[in-house]
């Protein structure tokens, strides 16, 4: 009995001690690590949602935008193909079905705005910044644009359309890291980069007029749109961060312009489209001016054509006739808020003069800027310090507190991020730069340092991948051992390399398009040192990844076999183990996704056979 009482007292003391220790640990008093990471007392301040988040919550996204109100033609008979200002019903249709379109006549604008735009266009012309683009509409054969254009905007900004990334010229002075300077907008740093004084002044001037267009657009939003949306006042952005500047020749100078086929509006310089790559509900402002040559007498006026669409994802509204709005030189027009979602526009070519237009837009923030990619690479490089790719292990001292499963998962995530970054740098940036030719590179001096940084980063990422490949070879012979390598690492590499292999094949076909034989040599693709292996380094991956993918598959198969172990006796149990090991080695070259897909296909085949 006495012994039983002593045991009960011991158990009570043990439970009390355990409870006390747990409470101390919860309070952080006996756990310095927990105490160190305790959140500060009191509620954390809620982070204010961005404009994009509020718009998405309350007004949806571009594709969900409903169609505009339908205007009914009061004139009976056959529906009219399109309306011009001379037609009855034009103004009523414009106000009903094209409400977000506004236009400022040249005389209503300050003379300083006209002067600044004229000087900016002239400086860009003198600097030969207007270039043709070779684009790939619908992922089909390449085509050369009928207009020349250039992109100007926030330092490091880009704009991608029809498979081609345009690299902007900065419209302000920049610092050593490629960002905008807060003051001293004189163009000094742009001239230091390599722009001529005249061109630098033209770019700085464009940045100045962009601010004026931003102010005018915001005023129009408040006056005409703000009270008509729900919730009231929640309108899209007009904080323009870039402009696409176009130079278009008339029908008299460029006789191969295409005809507008849908409505018979005449020849067009730019076909029907919505502007893409922009923030949802953002406004667009377009200034145009005409440079008349002495012999040109305009018979047909330049203009913009508009048509209503059946919502953000629908086709043209048959019930609403399109409009053609003639635009005299010095006109400024706006497409406010959701107008770009449920309308398309085209540029009707005039018979005389050269049209310069500056289309100010709010491009989506994030992936399309050099700063985004640079910071992403730097963050990855900092995280890479936690891993020794040559041993396949985490080397951060704090990793010792992680379980082996967590360490393995961390390595897989790191390798996946590494491979995704390699793919992004190669196909979204480096190839997009080098495919546009030496002339393009020469005319974009701001980008010389960023592109060099991206080349160096790509090489470092490939070297890290090469180091990992060396460790995978060891693991394929001996099993994982002390490393954190699992079959998931092999799978990530196989999938990433296969994806890059497919992309490289499509880019190879792009380089071989016959269109490049028809354009000047300095506008054709030129070699990238790290992609075309003109300065091949010791630890660089091969350009043709086909053999490398096959090699990783073989390593995976060997790793699976090594991981399952080996047996030497001939008992029934070990014979079964050997048979299972042999089966694993045969299927071990397939990734987990491929194995599941194969099994699913086999089950489907058996079901069809039974049927």
C-alpha positions as CSV (number, residue, x, y, z in Angstrom):
1,X,0.0,0.0,0.0
2,X,2.8,2.4,1.0
3,X,4.5,1.8,-2.3
4,X,1.3,2.5,-4.2
5,X,0.8,5.8,-2.4
6,X,4.4,6.8,-3.1
7,X,3.9,6.0,-6.9
8,X,0.7,8.1,-6.9
9,X,2.5,11.1,-5.3
10,X,5.3,10.8,-7.8
11,X,2.9,10.8,-10.7
12,X,1.2,13.9,-9.3
13,X,4.4,15.8,-8.9
14,X,5.5,14.8,-12.4
15,X,2.2,16.0,-13.9
16,X,2.4,19.3,-12.0
17,X,6.0,19.8,-13.1
18,X,5.1,19.1,-16.7
19,X,2.1,21.5,-16.5
20,X,4.3,24.2,-15.0
21,X,7.0,23.7,-17.7
22,X,4.3,23.9,-20.4
23,X,2.9,27.2,-19.0
24,X,6.4,28.6,-18.8
25,X,7.1,27.6,-22.4
26,X,3.8,29.3,-23.5
27,X,4.8,32.4,-21.7
28,X,8.2,32.3,-23.4
29,X,10.0,32.5,-20.0
30,X,11.9,29.3,-20.3
31,X,12.3,29.3,-24.1
32,X,14.6,32.1,-25.3
33,X,13.9,31.2,-29.0
34,X,10.2,31.4,-28.5
35,X,10.5,34.6,-26.5
36,X,12.7,36.1,-29.1
37,X,10.1,35.6,-31.9
38,X,7.0,36.5,-29.9
39,X,4.8,39.1,-31.7
40,X,4.5,42.5,-30.0
41,X,1.6,42.9,-27.6
42,X,-1.6,44.4,-29.0
43,X,-3.4,44.0,-32.3
44,X,-1.4,44.5,-35.5
45,X,-2.5,47.3,-37.7
46,X,-4.5,46.1,-40.7
47,X,-2.7,46.6,-44.0
48,X,-4.7,48.9,-46.3
49,X,-5.8,47.1,-49.4
50,X,-4.4,48.5,-52.7
51,X,-6.5,50.1,-55.4
52,X,-6.2,47.0,-57.5
53,X,-7.5,44.8,-54.6
54,X,-10.4,47.1,-53.9
55,X,-11.4,47.2,-57.6
56,X,-11.3,43.4,-57.9
57,X,-13.4,43.0,-54.8
58,X,-16.1,45.5,-55.6
59,X,-16.0,45.8,-59.5
60,X,-14.5,42.5,-60.6
61,X,-11.9,42.1,-63.3
62,X,-11.6,43.1,-67.0
63,X,-13.1,39.8,-68.3
64,X,-16.2,40.2,-66.1
65,X,-17.0,43.7,-67.3
66,X,-20.6,43.9,-68.7
67,X,-21.2,45.3,-72.2
68,X,-21.9,49.0,-72.5
69,X,-25.5,50.3,-72.8
70,X,-26.9,49.5,-76.3
71,X,-27.9,52.5,-78.5
72,X,-30.9,51.9,-80.7
73,X,-30.9,53.5,-84.2
74,X,-34.1,55.5,-84.7
75,X,-33.6,55.5,-88.5
76,X,-35.3,52.5,-89.9
77,X,-34.2,50.3,-92.8
78,X,-30.9,48.6,-93.2
79,X,-28.5,48.9,-90.3
80,X,-25.7,51.4,-90.9
81,X,-22.2,50.0,-91.1
82,X,-20.7,52.8,-89.0
83,X,-21.3,56.4,-88.0
84,X,-19.3,59.5,-88.4
85,X,-19.9,63.0,-86.9
86,X,-21.8,63.9,-90.1
87,X,-24.4,61.1,-89.5
88,X,-27.7,61.6,-87.6
89,X,-27.5,59.8,-84.2
90,X,-23.7,60.0,-83.9
91,X,-23.6,62.1,-80.8
92,X,-26.4,60.2,-79.1
93,X,-24.7,56.9,-79.9
94,X,-21.4,58.3,-78.6
95,X,-23.0,59.3,-75.3
96,X,-24.9,56.1,-74.8
97,X,-22.6,53.3,-75.9
98,X,-19.2,55.0,-75.8
99,X,-19.5,57.0,-72.6
100,X,-15.9,56.5,-71.5
101,X,-14.5,58.2,-74.6
102,X,-13.6,61.8,-74.3
103,X,-11.7,64.2,-76.7
104,X,-10.1,67.5,-76.2
105,X,-9.9,69.7,-79.3
106,X,-6.5,71.2,-80.1
107,X,-7.6,74.8,-79.3
108,X,-8.7,73.7,-75.8
109,X,-5.2,72.6,-74.8
110,X,-2.4,74.9,-73.6
111,X,0.0,75.9,-76.4
112,X,2.9,74.7,-74.1
113,X,1.6,71.1,-74.3
114,X,1.6,71.2,-78.1
115,X,5.2,72.6,-78.1
116,X,6.5,70.0,-75.7
117,X,5.0,67.1,-77.6
118,X,6.4,68.5,-80.9
119,X,9.9,68.8,-79.4
120,X,9.8,65.4,-77.8
121,X,8.7,63.7,-81.1
122,X,11.3,65.6,-83.0
123,X,14.1,64.6,-80.5
124,X,13.1,60.9,-80.7
125,X,13.1,61.1,-84.5
126,X,16.6,62.7,-84.5
127,X,17.8,60.0,-82.1
128,X,16.4,57.2,-84.4
129,X,14.4,55.7,-81.6
130,X,11.5,54.7,-83.8
131,X,11.9,51.1,-84.9
132,X,9.9,48.4,-86.6
133,X,8.8,45.4,-84.4
134,X,8.8,41.8,-85.5
135,X,5.9,40.3,-83.7
136,X,4.1,36.9,-83.6
137,X,0.3,37.3,-83.5
138,X,-1.5,34.2,-82.5
139,X,1.8,32.3,-82.1
140,X,1.9,31.9,-85.9
141,X,4.4,33.1,-88.5
142,X,6.2,36.3,-87.6
143,X,5.2,39.6,-89.1
144,X,6.8,43.1,-89.3
145,X,4.7,46.0,-88.0
146,X,3.5,48.6,-90.5
147,X,4.4,51.4,-88.0
148,X,7.6,52.3,-86.2
149,X,7.4,52.8,-82.4
150,X,9.3,53.3,-79.2
151,X,8.5,52.8,-75.6
152,X,9.2,55.6,-73.0
153,X,8.4,55.3,-69.3
154,X,9.5,54.7,-65.7
155,X,13.2,53.4,-65.6
156,X,13.3,49.6,-66.1
157,X,9.7,49.3,-67.4
158,X,8.8,47.1,-70.3
159,X,5.6,46.3,-72.3
160,X,4.9,43.0,-73.9
161,X,2.5,42.6,-76.9
162,X,2.1,39.9,-79.5
163,X,5.0,37.8,-78.1
164,X,7.5,40.7,-78.1
165,X,8.8,42.6,-75.0
166,X,9.5,46.3,-75.6
167,X,12.2,47.8,-73.5
168,X,11.6,51.4,-72.5
169,X,13.7,54.5,-72.6
170,X,13.6,56.3,-69.2
171,X,11.8,59.6,-69.1
172,X,13.7,60.9,-66.1
173,X,17.2,60.9,-64.7
174,X,18.4,57.6,-63.1
175,X,20.7,56.5,-60.3
176,X,23.5,53.9,-60.5
177,X,21.0,51.1,-59.7
178,X,18.8,51.9,-62.6
179,X,16.0,53.6,-60.6
180,X,14.5,57.1,-60.9
181,X,16.2,60.0,-59.2
182,X,14.1,62.3,-57.0
183,X,15.4,65.5,-58.5
184,X,17.7,67.1,-61.1
185,X,15.5,66.2,-64.1
186,X,17.9,67.7,-66.6
187,X,18.9,64.5,-68.6
188,X,22.5,64.6,-67.3
189,X,22.5,60.9,-66.3
190,X,20.9,59.9,-69.6
191,X,23.6,61.6,-71.5
192,X,26.1,59.8,-69.3
193,X,24.5,56.5,-70.3
194,X,25.0,57.3,-74.0
195,X,21.9,59.3,-75.1
196,X,22.6,62.4,-77.1
197,X,21.7,65.7,-75.5
198,X,18.8,66.2,-78.0
199,X,17.4,62.7,-77.3
200,X,17.8,63.0,-73.5
201,X,15.9,66.3,-73.6
202,X,13.2,64.7,-75.6
203,X,12.8,61.9,-73.1
204,X,12.8,64.2,-70.1
205,X,10.1,66.4,-71.9
206,X,7.9,63.3,-72.4
207,X,8.1,62.6,-68.7
208,X,7.0,66.2,-68.0
209,X,4.0,66.0,-70.3
210,X,3.0,62.6,-68.9
211,X,2.4,64.3,-65.6
212,X,0.1,66.8,-67.2
213,X,-1.8,64.1,-69.0
214,X,-2.1,62.3,-65.6
215,X,-3.7,65.4,-64.0
216,X,-6.1,65.9,-66.9
217,X,-7.2,62.3,-66.9
218,X,-7.8,62.3,-63.2
219,X,-9.9,65.4,-63.5
220,X,-12.0,63.8,-66.2
221,X,-12.5,60.7,-64.1
222,X,-13.7,62.7,-61.1
223,X,-16.0,64.8,-63.3
224,X,-17.6,62.1,-65.6
225,X,-17.0,58.6,-64.1
226,X,-16.6,58.8,-60.4
227,X,-20.3,59.3,-59.6
228,X,-21.5,56.6,-62.0
229,X,-19.6,53.6,-60.5
230,X,-20.4,51.4,-57.5
231,X,-19.0,52.0,-54.9
232,X,-19.1,55.7,-55.9
233,X,-15.7,57.2,-56.4
234,X,-13.9,53.8,-56.9
235,X,-12.3,54.5,-60.3
236,X,-9.3,52.9,-62.0
237,X,-5.8,54.4,-62.0
238,X,-4.6,57.2,-64.4
239,X,-1.1,57.3,-62.9
240,X,0.6,56.6,-66.2
241,X,3.9,54.8,-66.0
242,X,4.8,54.4,-69.7
243,X,3.8,55.6,-73.1
244,X,3.9,53.8,-76.5
245,X,5.0,56.4,-79.1
246,X,4.0,55.5,-82.7
247,X,5.1,57.0,-86.0
248,X,2.7,56.2,-88.8
249,X,2.9,57.0,-92.5
250,X,0.0,58.0,-94.6
251,X,-1.8,56.0,-97.3
252,X,0.0,58.1,-99.9
253,X,3.5,57.1,-98.5
254,X,2.7,53.6,-97.5
255,X,0.6,51.9,-100.1
256,X,0.7,48.4,-98.6
257,X,-1.5,49.3,-95.6
258,X,-4.4,46.9,-95.1
259,X,-8.0,47.8,-95.6
260,X,-10.4,47.6,-92.7
261,X,-12.4,44.6,-93.7
262,X,-15.3,44.4,-91.2
263,X,-17.0,47.7,-91.9
264,X,-15.3,49.2,-95.0
265,X,-13.8,52.1,-93.2
266,X,-10.8,52.4,-95.5
267,X,-7.1,51.7,-94.8
268,X,-5.9,51.3,-91.3
269,X,-2.5,51.8,-89.6
270,X,-3.4,49.7,-86.5
271,X,-6.2,47.1,-86.6
272,X,-8.9,46.4,-84.0
273,X,-7.6,45.7,-80.5
274,X,-7.9,46.3,-76.8
275,X,-4.7,47.6,-75.2
276,X,-3.3,44.7,-73.2
277,X,-1.0,44.3,-70.2
278,X,-2.6,47.1,-68.3
279,X,-4.1,47.4,-64.9
280,X,-7.8,46.7,-64.8
281,X,-10.0,49.7,-65.1
282,X,-7.0,52.0,-65.8
283,X,-7.4,54.9,-68.2
284,X,-5.6,55.6,-71.4
285,X,-4.7,59.1,-72.8
286,X,-3.5,59.5,-76.4
287,X,-2.1,62.7,-78.0
288,X,-1.6,62.9,-81.7
289,X,0.0,65.4,-84.1
290,X,0.5,65.4,-87.8
291,X,3.7,66.4,-89.6
292,X,2.6,67.5,-93.0
293,X,5.1,67.4,-95.9
294,X,5.0,70.3,-98.3
295,X,3.4,68.3,-101.1
296,X,0.8,66.5,-99.0
297,X,-2.9,67.6,-99.2
298,X,-5.0,65.5,-96.9
299,X,-8.0,64.1,-98.7
300,X,-8.9,61.5,-96.0
301,X,-8.4,62.5,-92.4
302,X,-6.7,60.5,-89.8
303,X,-9.0,59.2,-87.1
304,X,-9.8,56.6,-84.5
305,X,-12.5,54.0,-84.9
306,X,-14.4,52.6,-81.9
307,X,-16.6,49.6,-81.6
308,X,-18.6,48.3,-78.6
309,X,-17.9,44.7,-77.4
310,X,-20.2,42.2,-75.7
311,X,-18.5,42.6,-72.3
312,X,-14.9,42.1,-71.3
313,X,-14.5,38.7,-73.0
314,X,-17.1,39.0,-75.8
315,X,-17.1,39.9,-79.4
316,X,-18.4,43.0,-81.2
317,X,-22.0,44.1,-80.3
318,X,-24.0,43.7,-83.5
319,X,-26.7,46.0,-82.2
320,X,-24.3,49.0,-81.8
321,X,-22.8,50.6,-84.9
322,X,-19.0,51.4,-84.7
323,X,-17.9,55.0,-84.8
324,X,-15.2,56.8,-86.7
325,X,-13.9,59.9,-85.0
326,X,-11.7,62.2,-87.2
327,X,-8.8,63.7,-85.3
328,X,-7.1,66.9,-86.3
329,X,-3.5,67.5,-85.5
330,X,-3.0,68.3,-81.8
331,X,-6.0,66.3,-80.6
332,X,-6.0,64.6,-77.2
333,X,-8.4,61.8,-76.5
334,X,-9.1,59.6,-73.5
335,X,-10.4,56.1,-72.9
336,X,-11.5,56.3,-69.3
337,X,-11.9,53.6,-66.6
338,X,-13.5,50.4,-68.0
339,X,-13.7,51.7,-71.6
340,X,-10.8,49.5,-72.7
341,X,-12.5,46.5,-71.3
342,X,-15.7,46.6,-73.3
343,X,-14.5,48.5,-76.4
344,X,-12.0,48.0,-79.2
345,X,-10.3,50.7,-81.2
346,X,-8.4,51.0,-84.5
347,X,-6.4,53.8,-86.2
348,X,-7.8,54.9,-89.6
349,X,-4.9,56.1,-91.8
350,X,-5.1,59.5,-93.5
351,X,-4.0,60.3,-97.0
352,X,-1.4,62.8,-96.0
353,X,1.3,63.6,-93.5
354,X,3.0,61.5,-90.8
355,X,1.1,60.8,-87.6
356,X,2.9,60.8,-84.3
357,X,0.9,59.5,-81.3
358,X,1.8,59.1,-77.7
359,X,-0.4,56.5,-75.9
360,X,-0.1,56.9,-72.1
361,X,-0.9,53.8,-70.1
362,X,-0.9,52.3,-66.6
363,X,1.0,49.0,-67.1
364,X,0.7,46.2,-64.6
365,X,3.2,46.5,-61.8
366,X,5.5,43.7,-60.9
367,X,6.8,41.2,-63.4
368,X,7.3,43.6,-66.3
369,X,10.1,45.7,-64.7
370,X,13.8,45.2,-64.4
371,X,13.6,46.2,-60.7
372,X,11.2,43.3,-60.0
373,X,13.5,40.7,-61.6
374,X,16.7,42.2,-60.1
375,X,15.2,42.1,-56.6
376,X,13.9,38.6,-57.2
377,X,17.4,37.4,-58.2
378,X,19.0,39.1,-55.3
379,X,16.5,37.5,-52.9
380,X,17.1,34.1,-54.4
381,X,20.9,34.6,-54.1
382,X,20.5,35.4,-50.4
383,X,18.4,32.3,-49.9
384,X,20.9,30.2,-51.9
385,X,23.5,30.8,-49.2
386,X,21.5,28.4,-47.0
387,X,22.3,25.5,-49.4
388,X,25.5,23.7,-50.5
389,X,24.4,22.4,-53.9
390,X,27.6,20.3,-54.3
391,X,26.5,18.2,-51.3
392,X,22.8,18.6,-51.6
393,X,22.4,19.8,-48.0
394,X,21.2,22.8,-46.2
395,X,24.2,24.5,-44.6
396,X,22.4,27.2,-42.6
397,X,23.0,26.5,-38.9
398,X,19.4,27.1,-38.1
399,X,18.5,24.2,-40.4
400,X,19.7,21.8,-37.8
401,X,16.6,22.4,-35.8
402,X,14.5,21.3,-38.8
403,X,13.3,17.7,-39.2
404,X,14.9,15.7,-42.1
405,X,11.5,15.9,-43.9
406,X,11.4,19.7,-43.6
407,X,15.0,19.9,-44.9
408,X,14.2,17.8,-47.9
409,X,11.1,19.8,-48.7
410,X,13.1,23.0,-48.4
411,X,15.7,21.7,-50.9
412,X,13.0,20.8,-53.4
413,X,11.4,24.3,-53.1
414,X,14.8,25.9,-53.6
415,X,15.6,23.9,-56.7
416,X,12.2,24.6,-58.1
417,X,12.7,28.4,-57.6
418,X,16.1,28.1,-59.1
419,X,14.8,26.5,-62.3
420,X,11.9,28.8,-62.6
421,X,14.2,31.8,-62.4
422,X,16.5,30.3,-65.1
423,X,13.5,30.0,-67.4
424,X,12.2,33.5,-66.7
425,X,15.6,35.2,-67.3
426,X,16.2,33.3,-70.5
427,X,12.9,33.5,-72.3
428,X,11.2,36.6,-70.9
429,X,14.3,38.8,-70.9
430,X,17.5,37.7,-72.6
431,X,16.0,36.2,-75.7
432,X,13.6,39.0,-76.0
433,X,16.5,41.5,-76.0
434,X,18.8,39.7,-78.4
435,X,16.0,38.8,-80.9
436,X,15.6,42.5,-81.7
437,X,19.0,43.1,-83.1
438,X,22.1,45.2,-82.6
439,X,20.5,48.4,-83.7
440,X,17.8,48.0,-81.0
441,X,20.6,47.3,-78.4
442,X,22.6,50.3,-79.5
443,X,19.6,52.7,-79.3
444,X,18.7,51.5,-75.7
445,X,21.8,52.4,-73.7
446,X,19.9,52.4,-70.4
447,X,19.5,48.6,-70.7
448,X,23.2,47.7,-71.3
449,X,24.0,47.4,-67.5
450,X,20.7,45.5,-66.6
451,X,21.2,43.0,-69.5
452,X,24.8,42.4,-68.4
453,X,23.5,41.7,-64.8
454,X,20.9,39.3,-66.2
455,X,23.5,37.5,-68.3
456,X,25.8,37.1,-65.2
457,X,22.9,35.9,-63.1
458,X,21.9,33.3,-65.7
459,X,25.5,31.9,-65.7
460,X,25.6,31.7,-61.9
461,X,22.3,29.9,-61.8
462,X,23.5,27.4,-64.4
463,X,26.7,26.8,-62.4
464,X,24.6,26.1,-59.3
465,X,22.5,23.6,-61.4
466,X,25.7,22.0,-62.6
467,X,26.9,21.6,-59.0
468,X,23.6,19.9,-58.1
469,X,23.9,17.6,-61.1
470,X,27.3,16.4,-59.6
471,X,25.6,15.6,-56.3
472,X,22.8,13.7,-58.1
473,X,25.3,11.5,-59.8
474,X,26.8,10.6,-56.4
475,X,23.3,9.9,-55.0
476,X,22.4,7.8,-57.9
477,X,25.3,5.4,-57.1
478,X,25.2,5.4,-53.3
479,X,21.6,6.6,-52.4
480,X,20.9,9.8,-50.6
481,X,23.4,9.2,-47.8
482,X,23.8,12.4,-45.7
483,X,22.3,14.6,-48.3
484,X,18.7,15.9,-48.4
485,X,18.2,14.7,-52.0
486,X,14.9,12.9,-52.8
487,X,13.3,11.7,-56.0
488,X,11.3,15.0,-56.0
489,X,14.6,16.9,-56.7
490,X,15.1,14.7,-59.8
491,X,11.4,15.4,-60.8
492,X,11.8,19.1,-60.5
493,X,14.9,19.1,-62.7
494,X,13.3,16.8,-65.4
495,X,10.2,18.9,-65.6
496,X,12.1,22.2,-65.7
497,X,14.7,21.1,-68.2
498,X,12.0,19.5,-70.5
499,X,10.1,22.8,-70.4
500,X,13.1,24.8,-71.3
501,X,13.9,22.3,-74.1
502,X,10.5,22.9,-75.6
503,X,10.8,26.6,-75.3
504,X,14.3,26.6,-77.0
505,X,12.9,24.6,-79.9
506,X,10.1,27.1,-80.4
507,X,12.6,30.0,-80.2
508,X,14.9,28.2,-82.7
509,X,12.0,28.0,-85.1
510,X,11.4,31.7,-84.5
511,X,15.0,32.6,-85.4
512,X,14.7,30.6,-88.6
513,X,11.6,32.5,-89.8
514,X,12.2,33.8,-93.3
515,X,11.1,37.3,-92.3
516,X,14.6,37.9,-90.9
517,X,16.1,37.5,-94.4
518,X,14.0,40.5,-95.6
519,X,15.2,43.0,-93.0
520,X,18.5,44.8,-92.4
521,X,21.3,42.8,-90.8
522,X,21.4,45.0,-87.7
523,X,17.7,44.3,-87.0
524,X,18.1,40.5,-87.0
525,X,18.7,38.4,-83.9
526,X,22.3,38.4,-82.7
527,X,24.2,36.0,-80.4
528,X,23.9,36.1,-76.6
529,X,27.2,35.0,-75.1
530,X,25.7,32.8,-72.3
531,X,22.8,31.4,-74.4
532,X,24.6,30.7,-77.6
533,X,27.7,29.5,-75.7
534,X,30.1,31.9,-77.4
535,X,32.1,32.2,-74.2
536,X,31.4,28.7,-72.8
537,X,32.5,28.2,-69.2
538,X,33.4,25.0,-67.5
539,X,30.2,24.5,-65.4
540,X,27.7,25.7,-68.0
541,X,24.9,23.5,-69.1
542,X,24.8,22.4,-72.7
543,X,22.6,24.4,-75.2
544,X,20.8,21.2,-76.3
545,X,19.0,19.9,-73.2
546,X,17.7,16.7,-74.8
547,X,20.7,14.6,-73.8
548,X,20.7,16.2,-70.3
549,X,17.1,15.4,-69.7
550,X,17.7,11.7,-70.7
551,X,20.8,11.7,-68.4
552,X,18.8,13.0,-65.4
553,X,16.1,10.3,-66.0
554,X,18.9,7.6,-65.9
555,X,20.2,9.1,-62.7
556,X,16.7,9.1,-61.2
557,X,16.2,5.4,-62.1
558,X,19.6,4.5,-60.5
559,X,18.7,6.6,-57.4
560,X,15.4,4.8,-57.0
561,X,17.2,1.4,-57.3
562,X,20.0,2.5,-54.8
563,X,17.4,3.9,-52.4
564,X,15.5,0.6,-52.3
565,X,18.7,-1.2,-51.2
566,X,20.3,-4.5,-52.2
567,X,20.1,-8.1,-50.8
568,X,22.4,-11.1,-51.4
569,X,20.6,-14.2,-50.1
570,X,18.2,-16.3,-52.1
571,X,15.2,-16.7,-49.8
572,X,11.7,-16.3,-51.1
573,X,11.5,-13.0,-49.3
574,X,14.7,-11.6,-50.8
575,X,13.7,-12.9,-54.2
576,X,10.6,-10.8,-54.0
577,X,12.5,-7.8,-52.8
578,X,14.9,-8.1,-55.8
579,X,11.9,-8.4,-58.2
580,X,10.3,-5.3,-56.7
581,X,13.7,-3.4,-57.0
582,X,14.0,-4.4,-60.6
583,X,10.5,-3.2,-61.3
584,X,11.3,0.2,-59.6
585,X,14.4,0.7,-61.6
586,X,12.5,0.1,-64.9
587,X,9.9,2.8,-64.0
588,X,12.2,5.0,-62.0
589,X,13.0,7.2,-64.9
590,X,9.4,8.6,-64.9
591,X,8.5,11.5,-62.7
592,X,5.7,11.0,-60.2
593,X,3.4,13.0,-62.5
594,X,4.3,10.9,-65.5
595,X,3.8,7.7,-63.5
596,X,0.3,8.8,-62.4
597,X,-0.6,9.8,-65.9
598,X,0.6,6.4,-67.2
599,X,-1.3,4.5,-64.6
600,X,-4.4,6.6,-65.4
601,X,-4.1,5.9,-69.1
602,X,-3.7,2.2,-68.4
603,X,-6.9,2.2,-66.3
604,X,-8.7,4.1,-69.0
605,X,-7.5,1.6,-71.6
606,X,-8.6,-1.4,-69.5
607,X,-12.1,0.2,-69.1
608,X,-12.4,0.7,-72.8
609,X,-11.4,-2.9,-73.5
610,X,-14.1,-4.1,-71.1
611,X,-16.6,-1.8,-72.7
